[in-house]
């Protein structure tokens, strides 16, 4: 409930007419609205930056995993090929020299 009351106070402060201004508070309120819009924009861009950073980390982790699995599979294929060649060589009756 305090969030609603503070939001109401902020809105009342932004919308009340300023004393001493010729336009009845239009210049003071527009400055406050501009400041609020800039602050909200920075806040939004901060969140967008966090999301982009997390997404970049996840994409790089997936790429790393794909490379690791492909290198492991290729290494196993090479080992299996060499292992079979060694057994074929040993089964032929010739010793290792």
C-alpha positions in Angstrom: 0.0 0.0 0.0 2.8 2.5 0.6 3.8 2.3 -3.1 0.4 3.7 -4.2 0.6 6.5 -1.7 4.1 7.5 -2.8 3.0 7.3 -6.4 0.1 9.7 -5.6 2.4 12.1 -3.9 4.8 12.1 -6.9 2.0 12.7 -9.3 0.6 15.5 -7.2 4.0 17.1 -7.0 4.5 16.9 -10.8 1.1 18.2 -11.7 0.7 21.1 -9.2 1.1 24.6 -10.6 4.3 26.4 -9.8 4.3 29.8 -8.1 5.8 32.7 -9.9 5.6 31.2 -13.4 3.8 33.1 -16.2 2.3 29.9 -17.8 0.8 28.6 -14.6 3.4 26.0 -13.9 3.8 24.6 -17.4 7.6 25.1 -17.5 8.3 23.6 -14.1 6.1 20.6 -14.8 7.6 20.0 -18.2 11.1 19.9 -16.7 10.0 17.4 -14.1 8.3 15.3 -16.8 11.5 15.4 -18.9 13.6 14.4 -15.9 11.2 11.6 -15.1 11.2 10.4 -18.7 15.0 10.4 -18.9 15.2 8.5 -15.6 12.7 5.9 -16.8 14.6 5.6 -20.1 17.9 5.0 -18.2 16.2 2.4 -16.0 14.7 0.6 -19.1 18.1 0.6 -20.9 19.7 -0.8 -17.8 17.3 -3.7 -17.8 17.7 -4.2 -21.5 21.5 -4.3 -21.0 21.2 -6.9 -18.3 19.0 -9.1 -20.6 21.4 -8.7 -23.5 24.4 -9.5 -21.3 22.7 -12.7 -20.0 21.6 -13.7 -23.5 25.1 -13.2 -24.8 26.5 -15.4 -22.1 24.0 -18.1 -22.8 24.7 -18.1 -26.5 28.5 -18.3 -25.9 27.9 -21.2 -23.5 25.9 -23.1 -26.1 28.6 -22.5 -28.7 31.3 -23.6 -26.3 29.3 -26.8 -25.6 28.8 -27.5 -29.3 32.5 -27.1 -30.0 33.5 -29.3 -27.0 31.1 -32.1 -28.0 32.3 -32.0 -31.6 36.0 -32.0 -30.6 35.3 -34.9 -28.2 33.5 -36.9 -30.9 36.3 -36.3 -33.4 38.9 -37.3 -30.8 37.0 -40.5 -30.1 36.7 -41.3 -33.8 40.5 -40.8 -34.2 41.2 -43.0 -31.2 38.9 -45.7 -32.4 40.4 -45.7 -35.9 44.0 -45.9 -34.4 42.8 -48.6 -32.0 41.3 -50.7 -34.8 44.5 -50.3 -36.9 46.6 -51.4 -34.0 44.5 -54.6 -33.4 44.6 -55.4 -37.2 48.3 -55.0 -37.1 48.7 -57.2 -34.0 46.3 -59.8 -35.4 48.5 -60.1 -38.6 51.2 -61.7 -36.5 53.7 -58.9 -36.8 55.0 -57.4 -33.6 55.5 -53.7 -33.0 58.8 -52.5 -34.1 
